[in-house]
């Protein structure tokens, strides 16, 4: 499967970049007039499972931030606040993002 270069986050197209030369985790950047929003994932020296966990982490965090669910922010520990009603919307948004980059195929048998 060809790697996708965009990802859909809350109905908006974001750049999706794998940084093969970058060791470490991932990051996301919202568009504040300086260019498109993007998610970057460092892949150097990492297992496939580590990379998948990082993609999922950045997708979920991006959705929560776009939806205004970050209650408190710091560089070491952000706090997110939402109720069960939001959780029922959140899972659909995460699934939509994963489908948009080809990590999940909704046409394949699941169970």
C-alpha angles and dihedrals in degrees: 000000000000114000113249119233096201134051129197113234116179092338094310126109114239129184112256114204132182110202105205092180094050121090116207142036135321139275140193132211126197121220108256095166093289097097140299122328111257147183118215124194123193110217106173112123094356131124121241089249092053090051093049091049090051093049090051092046094051093044092051094044092048092052092048092050094046089050091051096246097132102106099178129012136205135145093252105037130013120192120216123197127197141134133235093268089060091046088061089057094040096062091055091051092050091049091048090053093048091048091049092060095040098251091122128035110203091194094063123087110268105187 
